[in-house]
Amino acid sequence: MRVIAGRLRGAALFAPGGDGVRPTADRVKEDLFNIIAPDVAEASFLDVYCGTGQIGIEALSRGAESVVFVEADKQAAELVAKNIAKCKMSEESTLIRTDAQSAFKKLEALGRTFSIVFLDPPYAADELVGAIRALARGRLLREGALVIIEQPADALPCNTQKLQVYKEKKYAATKLTFLRYTGERDTP
């Protein structure tokens, strides 16, 4: 696992042992960043269910202003912390070790907003719909924010009134879904 482009290009990242974390494949990561390249520079990036932190670190390498990493699993969060330290990205990074919903509430209370949100929930978990609804209701998204979901290739789209799918890209077992925030909030 490595950083593909930007100021950290080629930097090796610590990879997980075992089956607990499913890192995004290099090909998927490269396509993702080719698609969102115009949005990454100076972005405020939120990497939820971040696993190893590789997506957020790639965003920082490509010019994102800051990244908040959210990971509930203790071992995965420790791996994220090691990768952030190895890449010397501590000043631009915040790691929150909790579930997505709790992290969203904490970030809202702090008044944080994001221009890009990447969600890569465990494929077997049923957390995505709640996370998407919370993002659409909450105050975390800037006008025109981009929300990207990595999920199984056969998963249904997650539209809400205020988050609209504008692109999907399928790979063997994975799909990236790109949504744009309209700037108006859904009601609870």
KALIN-V665167 format. One record per backbone hydrogen bond with DSSP energy under -0.5 kcal/mol. NH is the residue of the N-H (numbers start at 0). CO is the residue of the C=O. Records with the same first field share a line. If there is no record, write none. Layout:
NH=CO / CO
This chain:
2=10
6=60
8=5
9=2
10=7
12=0
22=20
28=24
29=25
30=26
31=27
32=28
33=29
34=30
35=31
36=32
38=35
39=35 / 36
40=36
41=62
42=39
44=42 / 65
45=115
46=44 / 67
47=45 / 117
48=69
49=46 / 69
51=49
52=49
56=52
57=53
58=54
59=55
60=56
61=57
62=59
63=58
64=42
65=42
66=91
67=44
68=66 / 93
69=46
70=95
76=72
77=73
78=74
79=75
80=76
81=77
82=78
83=79
84=80
85=81
86=82
87=84
88=83
92=88 / 89
93=66
95=68 / 93
96=94
97=95
102=98
103=99
104=100
105=101
106=102
107=103
108=104
109=105
110=107
111=106
113=139
114=43
115=43
116=145
117=45
118=147
119=47
124=121
130=126
131=127
132=128
133=129
134=130
135=131
136=132
137=133
141=113
143=180
144=141
145=114
146=178
147=116
148=176
149=118
150=148 / 174
152=172
154=151
159=162
163=161 / 179
165=177
166=177
168=175
170=173
174=150
175=168
176=148 / 174
177=166
178=146 / 176
179=163
180=144
181=161
185=135
